[in-house]
Amino acid sequence: MSAPDRRKGLLLMIGAGLCWSLGGLIVRSVEVADPWTIVFWRALFMGLFVGVVLVAMHGRAAGVQVRGVGAAGLIAAICLALQIYFFILSLKNTTTANTFVLMSVSPLVTAVAGWLFLGERVHAATWAAIAVALAGILVMFGEGLVAAGAPSHWIGNLFALCVPLAYATQILFVRRIRAPGVAAPNLLPTILLAGIVAAVPALFLASTLAVSPRDLALLALMGCVQLGLGCLLMTLAVPHLRAAEMGLLAMIETILAPLWVWIGVGESPGATALAGGALILGALFVNGWIALRAEPRA
């Protein structure tokens, strides 16, 4: 492995955040209304993209890479597939800002899950960030209850919160079933399996798979670039950055996604949702900054 290159890692992670941030705009731009149709095509194109990348990287050994993920990789793939479902269902029932901001609390949910089930220590700064983030979540749910179309917002917000719950479950299972000293499952084969796991049920749940050529192009962009390329860039950035740096840079997605939707289709969150989102993002940023200062550069 080559020596870490921090500048290269920063550029790769910024690129990943830019890719991920396009999800809301693409969902708002397609004409097809059925969320399961969107899930199917997005997952299928993501799987095809990652499959091509794996073959390009490993040649005939690509199949060995997929089979080698083990039980941890299979659990991770199922949890990733659930996150794909919850993301689309949330966007279909609430604002883009609500979806991305509520999804961004994944690190805090994972910290609490690690404390509850694995006995991992949670620092005081993280507890403070969790308290502030919870206040922001309550504000955003309150906005959903009093606004027009409140039931839809409420359901969409719940789906968005299911994303960090699925992510935390993924981390817990991988840590529990992984032998000490054994690396985590390879990310790209796990993403390929997640695409298959997500696409198969959606194939039967979708009301129709017929989409216009324009929608098919947008869904291909969503699967290949927004998710597939974004995850590939993050994978390439991992050896070059510290975990806290990656956590902070991942906030690019949360900040830019509502901006693209506002510019592209004129969707803007309400003032209450903005206030709740500001609390959550502020808590995440401060917590990430403190972790960055404490994390050894080595």
C-alpha positions in Angstrom: 0.0 0.0 0.0 1.3 3.5 -0.9 2.0 6.1 1.8 -1.1 8.0 2.8 -1.7 11.2 0.8 -4.0 13.5 2.8 -4.7 15.9 -0.1 -5.7 13.0 -2.3 -7.9 11.7 0.4 -9.6 15.1 0.9 -10.3 15.3 -2.8 -11.7 11.8 -3.0 -14.0 12.3 0.0 -15.2 15.7 -1.3 -16.0 14.0 -4.6 -17.9 11.2 -2.7 -20.0 13.8 -0.8 -20.8 15.6 -4.1 -22.0 12.4 -5.6 -24.1 11.4 -2.6 -25.7 14.9 -2.5 -27.4 14.4 -5.9 -29.9 11.8 -4.6 -32.6 14.2 -3.6 -32.5 16.2 -6.8 -32.7 13.0 -9.0 -35.7 11.6 -7.0 -37.5 14.9 -7.3 -36.7 15.0 -11.1 -38.0 11.6 -12.2 -41.6 11.3 -13.3 -42.2 7.8 -11.9 -44.0 7.9 -8.6 -43.7 4.4 -7.3 -40.8 4.2 -4.8 -40.3 0.5 -5.4 -39.7 1.1 -9.1 -37.1 3.7 -8.2 -35.5 1.3 -5.7 -35.3 -1.5 -8.3 -33.6 0.6 -11.0 -31.3 2.4 -8.6 -30.2 -0.9 -6.9 -29.8 -2.6 -10.3 -27.6 0.1 -11.8 -25.6 0.4 -8.6 -24.9 -3.4 -8.7 -23.9 -3.3 -12.3 -21.6 -0.4 -11.8 -19.9 -2.0 -8.8 -19.7 -5.3 -10.6 -17.8 -3.7 -13.5 -15.5 -2.0 -11.1 -14.7 -5.2 -9.3 -14.0 -7.0 -12.6 -11.7 -4.2 -13.7 -9.9 -4.3 -10.4 -9.6 -8.0 -9.9 -10.4 -9.7 -13.2 -11.4 -13.3 -12.8 -10.8 -13.1 -9.0 -13.8 -10.7 -8.7 -16.0 -13.7 -7.8 -13.6 -14.7 -5.1 -13.8 -11.2 -3.6 -17.6 -11.4 -3.4 -17.6 -14.9 -1.9 -15.0 -13.9 0.6 -17.1 -11.3 2.4 -18.4 -13.9 4.8 -21.2 -13.6 7.3 -20.2 -10.1 8.2 -20.4 -8.9 4.6 -23.8 -10.5 4.1 -25.2 -8.8 7.2 -23.7 -5.5 6.0 -25.3 -6.0 2.6 -28.7 -6.6 4.1 -28.4 -3.5 6.3 -27.2 -1.4 3.3 -30.2 -2.7 1.3 -32.5 -1.5 4.1 -30.9 1.9 4.0 -31.6 2.1 0.3 -35.3 1.3 1.0 -35.6 3.8 3.8 -33.9 6.6 1.9 -36.3 6.5 -1.1 -39.4 6.0 1.1 -38.3 9.0 3.2 -37.8 11.3 0.2 -41.2 10.3 -1.0 -42.9 11.4 2.2 -40.9 14.4 3.5 -38.6 17.2 2.4 -35.1 16.5 1.1 -33.6 18.6 3.9 -35.4 16.5 6.5 -34.3 13.3 5.0 -30.6 14.1 4.7 -30.3 15.9 8.1 -32.1 13.1 10.0 -29.9 10.5 8.2 -26.8 12.4 9.2 -27.1 11.4 12.9 -25.8 7.9 12.0 -22.5 8.4 13.9 -24.4 9.4 17.1 -26.8 6.5 16.9 -23.9 4.1 16.4 -22.2 5.5 19.4 -25.2 4.9 21.6 -25.7 1.4 20.1 -22.0 0.6 20.9 -22.5 1.8 24.4 -25.7 -0.2 25.0 -24.7 -3.5 23.3 -20.9 -3.6 23.2 -20.0 -1.6 26.4 -18.0 0.9 24.4 -17.2 4.2 26.1 -19.0 7.3 24.9 -17.1 10.6 25.6 -18.8 13.5 27.3 -18.7 15.6 24.1 -20.5 12.9 22.2 -23.2 12.7 24.9 -23.6 16.5 24.6 -23.8 16.2 20.8 -26.5 13.5 21.2 -28.6 15.7 23.5 -28.4 18.7 21.1 -29.2 16.4 18.1 -32.2 15.0 19.9 -33.5 18.5 20.5 -33.1 19.2 16.8 -34.9 16.0 15.9 -37.8 16.9 18.2 -38.0 20.3 16.6 -38.2 18.8 13.1 -40.8 16.2 14.1 -42.8 19.0 15.7 -42.7 21.0 12.5 -44.0 17.9 10.7 -47.0 17.6 13.1 -48.1 21.2 12.8 -47.4 21.8 9.1 -49.8 21.1 6.3 -49.6 17.5 5.2 -48.3 16.6 8.7 -48.9 12.8 8.5 -46.8 12.5 5.4 -43.9 14.5 7.0 -44.1 12.4 10.1 -43.9 9.2 8.2 -41.1 10.5 6.0 -39.1 11.6 9.1 -39.5 8.2 10.7 -38.2 6.5 7.5 -35.2 8.9 7.5 -34.4 7.9 11.1 -34.5 4.3 10.2 -31.4 4.8 8.0 -29.1 5.5 11.0 -30.7 2.6 12.9 -30.0 0.2 10.0 -26.4 1.6 9.8 -25.9 1.1 13.5 -27.2 -2.4 13.3 -24.8 -3.1 10.5 -21.8 -1.9 12.6 -22.9 -3.9 15.6 -23.3 -7.2 13.8 -20.1 -6.8 11.9 -18.2 -6.1 15.1 -19.8 -9.1 16.9 -19.2 -11.7 14.3 -15.8 -10.6 13.2 -12.8 -12.4 14.8 -10.3 -10.2 16.7 -7.7 -8.8 14.3 -9.7 -9.6 11.2 -10.5 -6.7 8.9 -14.0 -5.5 8.2 -15.7 -7.0 5.1 -14.5 -5.5 1.8 -16.8 -2.6 1.0 -17.2 -3.0 -2.8 -18.4 -6.6 -2.8 -20.7 -5.8 0.0 -22.2 -3.0 -2.0 -22.7 -5.3 -4.9 -24.5 -7.8 -2.7 -26.6 -4.9 -1.3 -27.7 -4.0 -4.8 -28.9 -7.6 -5.4 -30.6 -7.8 -2.0 -32.4 -4.5 -2.6 -33.4 -5.2 -6.2 -35.0 -8.6 -5.8 -37.8 -7.7 -3.4 -38.4 -4.4 -5.2 -38.8 -6.4 -8.5 -42.0 -7.9 -6.9 -43.1 -4.9 -5.0 -43.0 -2.4 -7.8 -46.3 -1.6 -9.5 -44.4 -1.3 -12.8 -40.9 -1.5 -14.1 -41.7 0.6 -17.2 -40.1 4.0 -17.1 -39.5 6.6 -19.7 -36.0 6.9 -21.4 -35.5 10.1 -19.5 -36.3 8.5 -16.1 -34.1 5.5 -17.0 -31.2 7.8 -17.7 -31.7 9.6 -14.4 -32.0 6.4 -12.4 -28.9 5.1 -14.1 -27.1 8.3 -13.0 -28.5 7.7 -9.5 -27.3 4.1 -9.3 -23.9 4.5 -11.0 -22.8 8.0 -10.0 -24.7 9.1 -7.0 -24.4 5.9 -5.1 -21.9 3.6 -6.9 -19.2 6.2 -7.7 -19.7 7.9 -4.4 -19.0 4.7 -2.5 -16.0 3.9 -4.7 -14.5 7.3 -4.0 -15.0 6.9 -0.3 -13.4 3.5 -0.4 -10.3 5.0 -2.1 -10.2 7.8 0.4 -10.2 5.5 3.5 -6.4 4.8 3.5 -5.5 8.5 3.3 -7.8 10.1 6.0 -8.5 9.7 9.7 -12.0 8.5 10.7 -12.9 11.9 12.2 -11.9 13.7 9.0 -14.1 11.4 6.9 -17.0 12.0 9.3 -16.7 15.8 8.9 -16.3 15.6 5.1 -19.4 13.4 4.8 -21.4 16.4 6.0 -21.0 17.8 2.5 -23.8 15.5 1.4 -26.2 16.8 4.1 -25.5 20.4 3.4 -25.5 20.3 -0.4 -28.5 17.9 -1.0 -31.2 20.4 0.0 -29.4 23.2 -1.9 -29.4 21.3 -5.2 -33.2 20.5 -4.7 -33.9 24.2 -3.9 -32.0 25.3 -7.0 -33.3 22.6 -9.3 -37.0 22.3 -8.4 -37.6 25.1 -5.9 -38.2 22.9 -2.8 -37.3 24.7 0.4 -37.6 23.6 4.0 -39.6 25.5 6.5 -38.0 27.8 9.1 -38.7 25.3 11.9 -37.1 22.5 9.9 -34.1 24.7 9.3 -33.8 25.4 13.0 -33.9 21.8 13.9 -31.4 20.9 11.1 -29.0 23.6 12.3 -29.0 22.1 15.8 -28.2 18.6 14.4 -25.5 19.8 12.0 -24.0 22.0 14.6 -23.8 19.1 17.1 -22.3 16.8 14.5 -19.7 19.3 13.4 -18.6 20.2 17.0 -18.5 16.5 17.9 -16.5 15.7 14.8 -14.1 18.6 15.4 -13.4 17.5 18.9 -12.8 13.9 17.8 -10.5 15.2 15.0 -8.4 17.1 17.6 -8.2 14.0 19.8 -7.5 11.4 17.1 -3.8 10.7 16.6 -2.5 11.5 13.1 -0.7 8.1 12.9 
